[in-house]
Amino acid sequence: MSNESAWFWAATTLYALSVVGFVVWVGFRREGAARLAGLAAVCGLVPHAVSLGLRWAAVGHGPYSTRYEVVSANALLLVLVYLASARFARGLRALGVFVMPVAFLMMGFAVMTFELKSDVPIIFKSYWLWLHIGFAKLFAATIVLAAACAGAYLVKQRRAEALPQLPPPARLELLAHQLMLVSFLFLGVMIVAGALWARQSWGRYWAWDPIETSALCTWIVMGVVLHFRALHGWSGKRMAYLTFVALAFSLVTAYVVAMIVPTIHNSYLVGQ
């Protein structure tokens, strides 16, 4: 087993322990399990970052080429954003019961192409790459957290005594809205940075490429959802379900169109 692989599996194991800890905490209200779950998630970031760093050193570019690199980096950022949110937004620690299983499954999805390595086009050697892909990953992480808050809201709305470690339903609904707003802004910056990068690389800002079109459609859908809440006062269950609609569009953009549909953006990635 290579050093990179060993670090990757160490991170995956710690994330699995975190999942178990959060489930035990929520199911049996064992505070010790919550501490173990949080510690495992934090510790998992270290070998996870090391594994991506070793891949970076081996292939000579950041984690944005193969499916393994893209999905693994997305999982790392999801855990990091979740831990930061739980640290600064009181009461969100129990969202780990939703977030950590997603991170664990993403690791499993990523490892299926672990052995693949590829070069990237010369146009990827641009500072715009970091802005474009960085905001894309922040967008993906925050919309998942928004959906997690919406899911927790629906659970607590149905049974008030469920998930007592989480904030009340009204607070969860507000957090879902705030996280979607942040995700919407991240996606908007990603689109603008991508257009500027395209102008520098290909001599045009926009070409209605599938990934460009999908990202724009997702941004519009998220804007419509936010519009309904801000100007029409929509709230409650229908906003929670609309958050899931926004998540669905986001997943299609980030993991279907970006990785499967042939586009100028991913000619080196499709089929991996």
N, C-alpha and C positions, 0 to 999 in steps of 0.2 A: 504493500500500500504506500503510495507516494505521500510526502509530507502534506501536500495540498489536500489530498483526499482525507488524510487523518484529521486535519483541522476541520474540514467540512463536516465529517461525521461526528466529531466532538460537539460542534455547534448544533447539529441536528438532534443529538442525544439530549443536550441540555434543553433545547426547545421542547422536546417530548416530555422531559421531566417537569418543565414549566406547565405544560398542558395538564398533566396529571395533578400537579399541585393546585392549579386553579379549579379544576373539577372537584377535587376533594374539599377545597375551601368553600366553594359555592354550595356543594351538596350536603356537607356535614358541618359547615361553619367552624372549621378548624383554623384558627389564626396562624398556627405554626405552618400549615400547608400554604397559606398565602405568602408568608415570608420566604418559604422555600421556592415557590413559583416565581416570585419577583427576582430572587437571587439567581435562579437558574436562567431566567430571561436575560438579565444583565450580564451574567458570566458568558452566556452563549454568544453575545455580541463580539467578544474578544476572538475566539477561534474562527468565528464567521468572517470577521474583518481580515484576519490573517490569511484565511483560505483564498479570499478574493485578492488580497495583496500578492500572494504567491502566483496566482493565475496572471495577474497584471504583469509581474516581473517576467513570467515565462513567455507571454505572447506579445508583450511590448505595447499594450494599450489597455484602457480602462474596461470596466465590466459592461460593455454595450455591444458585443458582437454576437456570440452564440446564445442560444436560449438559456443554457446554464448560467452564463454570466449575467444576463439581463434579469432573469427571474430570481436568482440568488441575491443580487444587489437590491432588487425590489423588496425581498423578504427582510433583508438587513435593515433597510430604511423603514419598513413598516414597524418592526419591533422597536427601532430607535424612536420613531415618532410616537408610538404608543406609550413607551416608558416616559418620554418627556411630557406627554399630555397627562399621564397619570400623576406625574410629579407636580405639575403646576395647576391642574384642574382637579380640585378636591373631589374624591369619591369615584374616580374613573378607574381605579386599580382593578376592580372586578371585571372590567371589559376584557381583561386578559382571557377570560373563559371563551370569548368570541374571537379575539385577535390571535392568540398563540396557536390555536389549531390551524388557522389560515396560514400562518407563517410556517408551521411544520409541514403542511401539505405543499406549500410552494417549494420547500426544500426538496420534497420528494419529486415534484414535477421537474425541478431544475436538474436533479442528478441523472435523469434519463439521457441527457446529452453531455455528461461530465467530460467524457474523453474527447469531444470534438473541440478543435481549435481552428481559428481562421484569421486571416488578415482582414483589415478594413480598408475601404477606399481612401484615397489620398485626401478627399474633401473632409474626412473625419478629423484631420489634423488641424482643427480650428478651435479657437476659444469659444465660439458660438456653440460648439458641441456641448461644453460643460453647462452652459446656461440652459440650452434646450432640453437636454436629457435630465439635468438636475431638477428642473421644474416639473418635468414629466413624472419623475419618480415621486416627488413630493405630492403632486396631484393624485397619483395612484394610491399612496399611503393614506392621505387624508380622506379620500372618498370611502375607503374601506372603514376607517374609524367612524365616519358619519353614519354609514350603514349599520355598524355595530351599535352605535347609540340608538338608532331607530329601532333595531331589533330588540334591544334591552327595554326601550320604551314600550313596545308592544307587549312584551312579557309582563312588565310591571303594571301596565294598564289593565291587563286581563286578570292578574292576581297581584294585588298590592303587596302581599307578604313575600312574593318571590324575589329572589336576588336582593336580600336586605342590605347587602354590602354596597349596592349602587345608590345613587341619588334618587330622589322622587321622580315620577314620570315627567312633570313639567320641566325639571332641570335637564333631563335626558333629551327631551324634545328640543330644547333651546341649544344644547350642545350639538345635536345632530345638524341643526340649521347652521350654527356657527362654523362647524367643520366643513359643511358643504360649501359655504361661502368662501372659506379659505381655499378649498379645493378648486372652486370655480375660478378664483383669482390666479392660482398657480397654473391652471390649464390655459387661461388667457395669456399669461406671460410666456408659457411654453409655445403657444401658437405664434405670438409676435416674434419671439427669439428664433423660431424655426423659419419664419418668413424672411427675416433679416439674413439668416444663415443661407437660405436658398438664393437670395439675391447675390450674396457674395460668391456662392459656389456655382450656381447654374444661370445667373444673369436674370432671374425673375423672382418675384416675391411669392407667387402662387401659381399652381398648375393643375389644381383639382385632382391631384394624386389621391388614391384611395385613403391613405392614412391622413392626409390633410383634410379631406372631406369628412372622414369619420370623426376626427378630433373636433372639427368645427361643429358638426351635428351634436356631439356630446356637450360641447360648451353651450350651444343654444338650448338644449334640453335642460341642462342645469340652470341656465338663466331663467327659463320659463318657470321651473319649480320654485326658484327663489323669488321670482316675481309674484307668484300666487300667494306666497306667505307674506311678503312685504307690503304688497298693495291691495290684496284681496282678503287678507286675514285668514288664509287657510291654516289649519293646525290639526293636531291630533292624528288619528290613524291614517287619513288620506295623505298627509304630508310624509308620514313614515313610509307608506307604500310608494309614494313618488320618489323618496330617497332611494328605494330599491331599484326603481326604474332608472334613475341617474347612475346607480352602481352598475346596472346591466349594460348601459351604453358605454360606460367607462371600461368595463372588462372587455367588451367587444373591441373597443379601440386599442387598448393596451396589449391584449393577448390573442386576439383573433386576427384583426386587420394587420397589426404591426408584425405578427410572426408568421401568419399563414398566407394571407393574400399577397400575391406578387406586386410589389411596388418598387419605385426607384429608391425608396428608403431602406429596403431590406432584401435586396437582391442576393446578398451574401448570407442571409439568415433563413429564408424560406426553405422548408424541407428538413431543417435540422430537428 
